[in-house]
Amino acid sequence: MDTHRMQATDLLQRGAARFAAGDLAGARADIDEVLRLVPDHAEALNNRGAVRHALADYAGAVADFDAALPLAPPAARAQIHSNRAAARLQLRDYTGAIADIDVVLQVGPATAPAYNLRGTARLEQADAAGAVADFDEALRLNPAYAEAYCNRGAARQAQDDLASALVDLTRALDLNPRLALAYSRRSICRHNQGDFQGALADADLALQLDRGPAEFHHNRGTARLALGDFSGASADFDEALRLDPNLCVAYIARGNARYHKHDMAGLFDYRAGFKVNPQLAAATLVRVFKNDLRRDAAAVFANCDEHLQRNPGDFLALVRRGLTLLLQRRDAEAQQDFDLFLKLNPKGQTNLEHMIREAVRERGPYE
């Protein structure tokens, strides 16, 4: 057994060197051999978990970290909890990720990456205030932490504090000009501020750095859509959906682009978006209508009227106008459009109910 452990030590060191050099297959082979020789080797289990995480096998990584924790000495457990939190974040187990980081912070010492990771999980749980608090602490510990500025910018956007979000995202890019996610998030921020050219410029920069994320293509598409480039927007949404066929917001956005091109095939995009996530689909559409209403109410109604003059059976224009009226608290007029919508599209009842609930929520109580 001692011989096995000596061999395991050499293999573990070689596996670590291979991992550092980016040779994930070689690292995995070495660590697997360590665990064949010494099945209860906590460090090897933790290292294999790290390799699996790098290979995007997040469930396998969590399984290895689970196995490592009871075997590891107390001094090593905080790192394993931190590693498991990162894998759980990828699996959208936000509660589990937060629980792991809570342990890390209780054991100490507190680190900026730990606060940044917990803040990211909190943001995904729609706890923007808790996320900002964690990113604040991460930046107190490391004032040059570009990723924490980027994440705090996203949290501040979630709080509708667009001015502060823009400052954070710009600071992130000052610190790391190659941080593609910061360009993409700043594109969203500028879009929400009505700076569509700025949004397009940032979306282009994000894609120059990284063409992989579907969200980056979606964000450029929304900028092109706002600028009236409906064909360019549709091409971006096509690519986003090729990369991620379950990207709800891309279906909704492509439906919007097709609507503006008088293409009733947009209905199928809307239906696909609602099938993926009905709550998110409704919220996305209502947010678009609310932003359009805030920018130019007359233009919204003129657009709907133009669609209906061209095609009185354009029930997409009816529901768009009805929801806009509902946001203005013109409920009786909205109901007339909803009744006509359902007469023309009776299969839309459930999705309409989702949108009506979201519009009522968005407009809030009377002041």
C-alpha angles and dihedrals in degrees: 000000000000088000089052091052092049090051089046092053092053092046092047091054092048091047090052091051091049091049091051089050092052096252096135096165092052092046091050092050093051094048093046088055090050090054092047088056097039110018094184096053103136096192092051091050091051092047093048088051089055091050091049090050090053088051090052091247092133096162090052090048092053090049091054093047090048089054094045098052100071091043098047125093113252093254091060099046098083091061091049091050089050091050092048091049090056092051092046089052089058089050089051090243090140095163090053092047091052091048091053093049091047087060091048092052093046092053093043167181093150114230134195093238090054093054090043092053094047090047090054091052091048091050090053088053089054091250094134094163092052090046093052090050091054094046089048089056092046089054092046088057094042115018091184096057103128095184092054091052089049092050094045088052089056091048091050089050087054087055090050090244092135097163093057091042090055091051092051095047092048090049090051089055092046087058096041116016090184096059098120094185091060091054090049093049092046087052089058091047093051090046090054089050090054094251096129096164090052090047091053092048092052093045089053091051092050091053092047087060099039128007094178107087115083089211091063091058090045092052092052089048092055090052091050090047091053089051092052096252094133096165093050090046092051090051090054092048090049090055093045090054092046088057095041116017090186097056098126097189092055091057090050092047093048088049088054091050091050091047090057089049089053088245109147088198083086085083090071091052091051091049091049091051092050090048091055096046119347095189094050092043092053093045092049094051095045091048090054091050092046092051092047090049091051092051100045122347094181091055091052093055093041089054092050091047091050090053092049094047089053092044119010088193094060096123091175088066089047094055091043091052092043094053091047090053089048090053087054090051091246089135100162092053090045091053091056090058092045091052091052090046092054092046089056097036111024091168089067095071098104095044090047090054090054091052094046091052091049093048092050089049092048096050090052129199124322112275 
